[in-house]
Amino acid sequence: AQTIHQWPVAEIKAVGSPLSLGCTIKGKSSPNLYWYWQATGGTLQQLFYSITVGQVESVVQLNLSASRPKDDQFILSTEKLLLSHSGFYLCAWSGTGGASYEQYFGPGTRLTVL
Amino acid sequence: GDSVTQTEGLVTLTEGLPVMLNCTYQTIYSNPFLFWYVQHLNESPRLLLKSFTDNKRTEHQGFHATLHKSSSSFHLQKSSAQLSDSALYYCALSDQAGGYKVVFGSGTRLLVSP
């Protein structure tokens, strides 16, 4: 069975500080990987997706970047946090090869920017 | 671009009454995939239903939905609400022709009371 792990579980950071969030998936070879942001009480906004190592596509510009250094790892980062970055960050995976891209979400990281 | 509309932000029901959550979508592509995700408090979203076949009812865990391409709708229904159904429900859209982008609606919070 596939498992998805996100780290850290929660972060409290200062405005202007850097950020790095991670996601690892086990039990699935070459998954599609995604980052989502969810504001408190808000909808899910897809941020990035990656279909292969080293390739990441941006869906929306929020002064964030993402990288996929390994097949099973997806990293979300920024050099300078804004207050508006607060929220819940979710990593997800989907199948490949003509699938319907149903999303399987990780446990998430709750980020508070002060 | 693609969009998903969920008109109700909050639906409150008494246990045992039927549930209907609305979802309509807009897409330029002819073969959309529609999904319902459910997110319980302090949990991540998980897939509830999915469909890509016009006019075919899909069911899971007592919930059902039918994709109607003629009206661009994918409403979620259940015959009898349970207390455990209280959660946030998201309708989402993806399309193979549109790549790996997934668009979520704004979500409907369902509160079921005794």
HADDOCK unambig.tbl for C-alpha pairs under 7 A between the chains (distance, minus, plus):
assign (segid A and resid 42 and name CA) (segid B and resid 106 and name CA) 6.75 0.50 0.50
assign (segid A and resid 43 and name CA) (segid B and resid 104 and name CA) 6.93 0.50 0.50
assign (segid A and resid 43 and name CA) (segid B and resid 105 and name CA) 6.71 0.50 0.50
assign (segid A and resid 43 and name CA) (segid B and resid 106 and name CA) 4.73 0.50 0.50
assign (segid A and resid 43 and name CA) (segid B and resid 107 and name CA) 6.11 0.50 0.50
assign (segid A and resid 44 and name CA) (segid B and resid 104 and name CA) 6.06 0.50 0.50
assign (segid A and resid 46 and name CA) (segid B and resid 102 and name CA) 6.81 0.50 0.50
assign (segid A and resid 100 and name CA) (segid B and resid 33 and name CA) 6.35 0.50 0.50
assign (segid A and resid 104 and name CA) (segid B and resid 46 and name CA) 6.53 0.50 0.50
assign (segid A and resid 105 and name CA) (segid B and resid 44 and name CA) 6.30 0.50 0.50
assign (segid A and resid 105 and name CA) (segid B and resid 45 and name CA) 6.43 0.50 0.50
assign (segid A and resid 105 and name CA) (segid B and resid 46 and name CA) 6.74 0.50 0.50
assign (segid A and resid 106 and name CA) (segid B and resid 44 and name CA) 6.76 0.50 0.50
assign (segid A and resid 107 and name CA) (segid B and resid 43 and name CA) 6.91 0.50 0.50
assign (segid A and resid 107 and name CA) (segid B and resid 44 and name CA) 5.64 0.50 0.50
assign (segid A and resid 108 and name CA) (segid B and resid 44 and name CA) 6.87 0.50 0.50
